[in-house]
Amino acid sequence: MAEVKPYAISKQVVWEAYQKVKANHGAAGVDGESIEAFESDLKNNLYKIWNRMSSGSYFPPPVRLVEIPKAGGGLRPLGIPTVADRVAQMVVKMHLEPVVEPHFHDDSYGYRPGKSALDAVATARQRCWRSDWVIDLDIKGFFDNLDHDLVMKAVRHHDKTPWVLLYIARWLKAPVQRQDGSREERTKGSPQGAVVSPLLANLFLHYALDSWMRRTHPGIPFERYADDVIVHATSKAQAEHVLVAIRARLAECGLELHPAKTKIVYCQDSDRKGQHEHIQFDFLGYTFRPRRAKNFRGKPFVSFLPGVSNKAGKAIRATIRDWRLAATRNNQSLEDLAQLVNPSVRGWVNYYGRFYRSALTPVLRHLERALIRWVRRKYKRFRGHATNAAHWLGRVARRDPNLLVLWQVGIRPATGS
């Protein structure tokens, strides 16, 4: 006789959740178990997850805390669940996401099927041309300050499935384990890095901000990617009024706007005269600011446009330095280097090169210079001759232009005579 479980969760769903977790890779949690180690006893591990979830006896282990440096200074806390816990969270996400997704606002872009950060940047670019002002919102410690009661209220509004509510409540309360082994109980917040956190964050901000904006300021457009939000306004007075209202609304929901990082920005261009303290803002790795452009007749003018941000450029240059091409890879071939660098460069070009690509060119030139240093280190005849090394590399680029993505996008050394 088949065992009857209080919660109807199929083994097939657990298997599909595991496949998604495996595709996302990810580090080990507090138990130190990698995905490869989890797979060494896969059938038994997945059975245990199914058995415990369907019987109501699944309790999440602590989340491993990892602090990574933020581009602007300070540390960003990430919570890394165990592999088994990521599978369990994926089971809940796969159930809940189709239920809540149809209700989300069109201008919510983060972690949603069929929407991307580049979609949000493209929409923001168009709206900055139409509206003179932007409110650049910075929610202080958003993931650390989510009100658990309000999160559960939002979930219950859409889905009253008992096991979904049970496990989300347990995940919200799961302690954080620091590197020294100490544990910290949580009464608010949802760790960045958890599978279910982005969905819960979207659901929370849907009610805290998106639907509230639609209800109270229906003519004010905005773009939101998770907790990264910009709001458009037709005048400075309107921007100031809306900012006061948003600050009060978020305070009602237990959130605070960062007083120094939240600002009102003037989208200055050739047609918009006058001055303002702020004429640029960063959004999803792009800096929106006045930039030179040409109209359809080829006449130059100043437009308000997004281009790769300084923070993103700094991160790209750091990655190029970390490759240490000249210092540690002079025993490798150029083809070996291409295998190493091409995936990253392709990703940078596809993302940061989508808008105002010329802003990305000086950043990628750092890789070109690193390659020239590699040539000088690898071949004795070029040791003291940077120009000759560049010419040699240029000739290789001319012979095999598709070897490096860098060359495919037109960034090549001089070929010489």
C-alpha positions as CSV (number, residue, x, y, z in Angstrom):
1,M,0.0,0.0,0.0
2,A,1.4,3.4,-1.1
3,E,2.5,5.7,1.7
4,V,0.1,8.7,2.1
5,K,1.7,12.0,2.7
6,P,0.0,15.1,4.1
7,Y,1.4,17.3,1.3
8,A,1.0,16.4,-2.4
9,I,4.5,17.1,-3.9
10,S,5.5,14.8,-6.7
11,K,8.9,13.2,-7.1
12,Q,9.0,14.5,-10.7
13,V,8.8,18.1,-9.5
14,V,11.7,17.5,-7.1
15,W,13.7,16.0,-10.0
16,E,12.9,19.0,-12.2
17,A,13.9,21.4,-9.4
18,Y,17.2,19.6,-9.1
19,Q,17.9,20.0,-12.8
20,K,17.4,23.7,-12.5
21,V,19.6,24.0,-9.5
22,K,22.3,22.0,-11.3
23,A,22.1,24.3,-14.3
24,N,22.6,27.4,-12.1
25,H,25.8,25.8,-10.5
26,G,26.5,27.7,-7.3
27,A,28.8,27.1,-4.3
28,A,28.5,24.7,-1.4
29,G,26.5,25.7,1.7
30,V,27.2,25.2,5.4
31,D,27.6,21.4,4.9
32,G,30.4,21.9,2.4
33,E,28.6,19.6,-0.1
34,S,29.1,20.5,-3.8
35,I,26.7,19.7,-6.5
36,E,29.1,16.9,-7.6
37,A,29.1,15.4,-4.1
38,F,25.3,15.7,-3.9
39,E,25.1,13.8,-7.2
40,S,27.2,10.9,-5.9
41,D,24.1,9.7,-4.0
42,L,21.6,11.5,-6.1
43,K,18.6,9.2,-5.9
44,N,18.8,8.9,-2.1
45,N,19.4,12.7,-1.7
46,L,16.4,13.6,-3.8
47,Y,14.2,11.0,-2.1
48,K,15.0,12.5,1.3
49,I,14.1,16.0,0.1
50,W,10.8,14.7,-1.3
51,N,10.0,12.6,1.7
52,R,10.6,15.4,4.2
53,M,8.8,18.1,2.2
54,S,5.8,16.0,1.5
55,S,5.5,14.9,5.2
56,G,6.0,18.5,6.6
57,S,9.3,17.5,8.3
58,Y,11.7,19.5,6.1
59,F,13.6,22.1,8.1
60,P,16.2,24.2,6.2
61,P,19.7,24.2,7.6
62,P,21.5,27.6,8.3
63,V,22.5,29.7,5.4
64,R,26.3,30.2,4.9
65,L,27.2,33.9,5.0
66,V,29.7,35.1,2.4
67,E,30.6,38.8,2.3
68,I,31.7,40.1,-1.1
69,P,33.2,43.6,-1.7
70,K,30.8,46.2,-3.2
71,A,31.9,48.3,-6.1
72,G,31.2,51.5,-4.1
73,G,33.0,50.2,-0.9
74,G,31.7,48.1,2.0
75,L,30.6,44.5,1.9
76,R,27.5,42.9,0.4
77,P,26.2,39.9,2.4
78,L,25.2,36.8,0.4
79,G,23.5,33.8,1.9
80,I,24.5,30.5,0.3
81,P,22.0,27.6,1.0
82,T,23.0,24.0,0.8
83,V,22.5,22.2,-2.5
84,A,19.6,20.2,-1.0
85,D,18.0,23.4,0.4
86,R,18.3,25.1,-3.0
87,V,16.4,22.1,-4.5
88,A,13.7,22.4,-1.9
89,Q,13.4,26.2,-2.5
90,M,13.2,25.6,-6.2
91,V,10.3,23.2,-5.7
92,V,8.4,26.1,-4.0
93,K,9.5,28.7,-6.5
94,M,8.3,26.5,-9.4
95,H,4.9,26.3,-7.7
96,L,4.6,29.9,-6.7
97,E,6.1,31.8,-9.6
98,P,3.3,30.9,-12.2
99,V,0.7,31.9,-9.6
100,V,2.1,35.4,-8.9
101,E,3.8,36.3,-12.2
102,P,0.7,37.3,-14.1
103,H,-0.1,39.9,-11.4
104,F,3.3,41.7,-11.6
105,H,3.6,45.2,-13.0
106,D,4.8,45.6,-16.6
107,D,7.7,47.9,-15.4
108,S,9.1,45.3,-13.0
109,Y,11.9,43.6,-14.8
110,G,14.1,41.7,-12.3
111,Y,14.2,37.9,-12.2
112,R,11.1,37.5,-14.4
113,P,10.6,35.2,-17.3
114,G,10.9,37.0,-20.6
115,K,12.2,40.2,-19.1
116,S,15.8,41.4,-18.7
117,A,18.0,44.2,-17.3
118,L,18.6,45.4,-20.8
119,D,14.9,45.7,-21.4
120,A,14.7,48.0,-18.3
121,V,17.7,50.1,-19.6
122,A,16.1,50.4,-23.0
123,T,12.8,51.6,-21.5
124,A,14.5,54.0,-19.2
125,R,16.5,55.5,-22.1
126,Q,13.2,56.2,-24.0
127,R,11.5,57.7,-21.0
128,C,14.5,60.0,-20.2
129,W,14.1,61.5,-23.7
130,R,10.4,62.2,-22.9
131,S,10.7,63.4,-19.3
132,D,13.2,65.9,-18.0
133,W,13.6,64.5,-14.5
134,V,14.5,61.2,-12.8
135,I,14.2,60.1,-9.2
136,D,17.1,57.7,-8.6
137,L,15.9,55.6,-5.6
138,D,18.3,53.6,-3.4
139,I,16.6,51.4,-0.8
140,K,18.9,51.0,2.2
141,G,19.6,47.3,2.9
142,F,16.5,46.1,1.1
143,F,17.1,42.3,1.4
144,D,18.2,42.6,5.0
145,N,15.1,44.5,6.1
146,L,12.2,42.7,4.5
147,D,9.3,42.5,7.0
148,H,8.5,38.8,7.4
149,D,4.8,39.4,8.3
150,L,4.3,41.5,5.2
151,V,6.1,39.0,3.0
152,M,3.8,36.2,4.3
153,K,0.7,38.4,3.9
154,A,1.6,39.0,0.2
155,V,2.2,35.2,-0.4
156,R,-1.1,34.3,1.3
157,H,-3.0,36.8,-0.8
158,H,-2.1,34.7,-3.9
159,D,-1.6,31.2,-2.6
160,K,-2.9,29.5,0.5
161,T,-1.2,26.1,-0.2
162,P,-0.2,24.9,3.3
163,W,3.2,23.5,2.4
164,V,4.2,26.6,0.4
165,L,3.3,28.9,3.4
166,L,5.0,26.5,5.8
167,Y,8.4,26.3,4.0
168,I,8.6,30.0,3.1
169,A,8.0,30.9,6.7
170,R,10.8,28.5,7.7
171,W,13.2,29.9,5.1
172,L,12.6,33.4,6.2
173,K,13.6,32.4,9.8
174,A,16.5,30.1,8.9
175,P,19.6,31.4,10.8
176,V,22.7,32.7,9.1
177,Q,26.1,31.0,9.8
178,R,29.2,33.1,9.7
179,Q,32.6,32.0,8.7
180,D,33.7,31.5,12.3
181,G,30.8,29.1,12.8
182,S,28.7,31.4,14.9
183,R,25.0,31.6,14.0
184,E,22.7,34.6,13.9
185,E,18.9,34.2,14.2
186,R,16.8,36.2,11.7
187,T,13.7,38.2,12.5
188,K,13.6,40.1,9.2
189,G,15.2,40.0,5.8
190,S,15.7,37.3,3.2
191,P,19.3,36.4,2.2
192,Q,20.5,37.4,-1.2
193,G,21.6,34.1,-2.8
194,A,18.6,32.1,-1.8
195,V,16.6,30.6,-4.7
196,V,13.3,31.9,-3.4
197,S,14.5,35.4,-2.3
198,P,14.2,37.2,-5.7
199,L,10.6,36.0,-6.1
200,L,9.7,37.0,-2.6
201,A,11.4,40.4,-3.1
202,N,9.4,41.0,-6.3
203,L,6.2,40.1,-4.5
204,F,7.0,42.4,-1.6
205,L,7.9,45.4,-3.8
206,H,4.9,44.7,-6.0
207,Y,2.7,45.7,-3.1
208,A,5.0,48.1,-1.3
209,L,5.7,50.1,-4.5
210,D,4.5,49.0,-7.9
211,S,0.8,48.6,-7.3
212,W,0.9,51.6,-4.9
213,M,2.4,53.7,-7.7
214,R,-0.3,52.5,-10.1
215,R,-3.0,53.4,-7.6
216,T,-1.7,56.7,-6.3
217,H,0.4,58.1,-9.2
218,P,-1.0,56.4,-12.3
219,G,0.7,58.9,-14.7
220,I,4.2,58.5,-13.3
221,P,6.3,55.9,-15.2
222,F,9.1,53.9,-13.5
223,E,11.4,51.0,-14.1
224,R,12.3,48.5,-11.3
225,Y,14.8,45.7,-11.4
226,A,14.5,44.0,-8.0
227,D,15.3,46.8,-5.6
228,D,17.0,49.0,-8.2
229,V,14.4,51.7,-9.1
230,I,14.2,54.9,-11.1
231,V,11.1,57.1,-11.5
232,H,10.4,59.7,-14.2
233,A,8.9,63.1,-13.7
234,T,8.0,66.0,-15.9
235,S,9.2,68.8,-13.5
236,K,11.5,69.2,-10.5
237,A,8.5,70.1,-8.4
238,Q,6.7,66.8,-9.4
239,A,9.9,64.8,-8.7
240,E,10.2,66.3,-5.2
241,H,6.5,65.7,-4.5
242,V,6.7,62.0,-5.6
243,L,9.9,61.4,-3.7
244,V,8.4,62.5,-0.5
245,A,5.4,60.3,-1.1
246,I,7.6,57.2,-2.0
247,R,9.8,57.8,1.1
248,A,6.7,57.8,3.3
249,R,5.2,54.7,1.6
250,L,8.3,52.6,2.0
251,A,8.6,53.7,5.6
252,E,5.1,52.2,6.2
253,C,6.5,48.9,4.8
254,G,9.6,48.9,7.0
255,L,12.0,50.2,4.4
256,E,14.2,53.3,4.2
257,L,15.6,55.3,1.3
258,H,19.3,55.9,1.5
259,P,19.6,59.6,2.3
260,A,22.9,60.2,0.4
261,K,22.4,57.9,-2.6
262,T,18.8,58.7,-3.4
263,K,18.7,61.8,-5.6
264,I,16.8,63.8,-8.2
265,V,18.5,64.0,-11.6
266,Y,18.1,66.5,-14.4
267,C,18.2,64.7,-17.8
268,Q,20.2,67.4,-19.5
269,D,20.7,67.5,-23.3
270,S,20.9,70.1,-26.1
271,D,17.3,71.2,-25.7
272,R,17.2,71.2,-21.9
273,K,18.8,74.4,-20.6
274,G,19.6,75.3,-17.1
275,Q,21.7,73.7,-14.4
276,H,21.1,71.2,-11.6
277,E,23.3,69.5,-9.0
278,H,22.8,66.1,-10.5
279,I,22.9,65.4,-14.2
280,Q,23.7,61.7,-14.2
281,F,22.7,58.4,-12.5
282,D,23.6,54.8,-12.6
283,F,21.1,52.0,-13.4
284,L,21.9,48.3,-13.9
285,G,25.6,48.9,-14.8
286,Y,25.0,51.9,-17.1
287,T,25.6,55.5,-16.4
288,F,22.9,57.8,-17.9
289,R,24.3,61.2,-18.6
290,P,24.7,63.9,-21.4
291,R,26.6,62.3,-24.3
292,R,27.5,63.4,-27.8
293,A,25.4,62.0,-30.6
294,K,24.4,62.7,-34.2
295,N,21.0,63.2,-35.6
296,F,19.7,61.5,-38.7
297,R,21.3,64.3,-40.8
298,G,24.7,63.6,-39.2
299,K,24.6,66.8,-37.2
300,P,26.2,66.5,-33.7
301,F,24.1,67.3,-30.6
302,V,24.0,66.3,-26.9
303,S,21.6,63.6,-25.9
304,F,20.9,62.0,-22.5
305,L,22.1,58.4,-23.0
306,P,23.2,55.3,-21.1
307,G,26.8,54.0,-21.5
308,V,28.8,51.5,-19.5
309,S,29.3,52.8,-15.9
310,N,32.6,53.6,-14.2
311,K,31.8,50.9,-11.6
312,A,31.2,48.3,-14.3
313,G,34.3,49.4,-16.2
314,K,36.4,49.1,-13.0
315,A,35.1,45.6,-12.5
316,I,35.9,44.6,-16.1
317,R,39.5,45.9,-15.7
318,A,39.9,44.0,-12.4
319,T,38.9,40.8,-14.1
320,I,41.4,41.4,-16.9
321,R,44.1,42.0,-14.3
322,D,43.1,38.9,-12.4
323,W,43.8,36.8,-15.6
324,R,47.5,37.8,-15.3
325,L,48.1,37.0,-18.9
326,A,51.7,38.2,-19.1
327,A,52.7,37.1,-15.6
328,T,51.4,33.5,-15.6
329,R,50.3,32.5,-19.1
330,N,53.3,33.0,-21.3
331,N,53.6,29.2,-21.7
332,Q,50.2,29.1,-23.3
333,S,49.2,29.8,-26.9
334,L,47.0,32.6,-28.2
335,E,44.3,30.0,-28.9
336,D,44.5,29.1,-25.2
337,L,44.1,32.7,-24.2
338,A,41.1,33.0,-26.5
339,Q,39.4,30.1,-24.8
340,L,40.0,31.8,-21.4
341,V,38.9,35.4,-22.3
342,N,36.3,35.0,-25.0
343,P,33.3,34.0,-22.9
344,S,33.8,37.0,-20.6
345,V,34.4,39.5,-23.4
346,R,31.4,38.2,-25.3
347,G,29.2,38.7,-22.2
348,W,30.6,42.3,-21.7
349,V,30.0,43.2,-25.3
350,N,26.5,41.7,-25.4
351,Y,25.5,43.6,-22.2
352,Y,27.5,46.8,-21.9
353,G,27.9,47.2,-25.6
354,R,24.1,47.3,-26.3
355,F,23.9,51.0,-25.7
356,Y,26.6,53.6,-26.7
357,R,29.2,50.9,-27.4
358,S,32.0,53.5,-27.9
359,A,32.0,54.0,-24.1
360,L,33.0,50.3,-23.7
361,T,35.9,50.6,-26.2
362,P,38.4,52.3,-23.8
363,V,37.6,49.6,-21.1
364,L,38.3,46.8,-23.6
365,R,41.5,48.4,-24.7
366,H,42.9,47.2,-21.3
367,L,42.7,43.7,-22.6
368,E,44.4,44.7,-25.8
369,R,47.3,46.1,-23.8
370,A,47.4,43.0,-21.6
371,L,47.7,40.9,-24.8
372,I,50.6,43.0,-26.0
373,R,52.4,42.6,-22.7
374,W,51.8,38.8,-23.1
375,V,53.4,38.9,-26.6
376,R,56.4,40.7,-25.2
377,R,56.8,38.2,-22.3
378,K,56.3,35.1,-24.5
379,Y,58.6,36.0,-27.4
380,K,62.2,37.2,-26.6
381,R,62.4,39.3,-29.8
382,F,59.6,41.6,-28.6
383,R,60.9,42.0,-25.0
384,G,61.8,45.7,-25.4
385,H,59.6,46.5,-28.4
386,A,55.9,47.2,-27.5
387,T,55.2,48.7,-30.9
388,N,56.6,45.6,-32.7
389,A,54.6,43.3,-30.4
390,A,51.5,45.3,-31.3
391,H,52.2,45.1,-35.0
392,W,52.7,41.3,-34.7
393,L,49.4,40.9,-32.8
394,G,47.7,43.1,-35.4
395,R,48.9,40.8,-38.2
396,V,47.6,37.8,-36.4
397,A,44.3,39.6,-36.1
398,R,44.2,40.3,-39.8
399,R,44.9,36.6,-40.6
400,D,42.4,35.2,-38.1
401,P,39.9,38.0,-37.2
402,N,37.5,35.6,-35.4
403,L,40.1,34.2,-32.9
404,L,39.3,36.8,-30.3
405,V,35.9,38.4,-29.6
406,L,37.9,41.6,-29.0
407,W,38.9,41.5,-32.7
408,Q,35.4,40.6,-33.9
409,V,34.1,43.9,-32.4
410,G,36.8,45.9,-34.1
411,I,39.3,46.4,-31.3
412,R,42.6,45.4,-32.9
413,P,46.2,46.5,-32.6
414,A,47.8,48.4,-35.5
415,T,48.9,46.0,-38.2
416,G,52.0,47.8,-39.2
417,S,53.5,47.8,-42.7
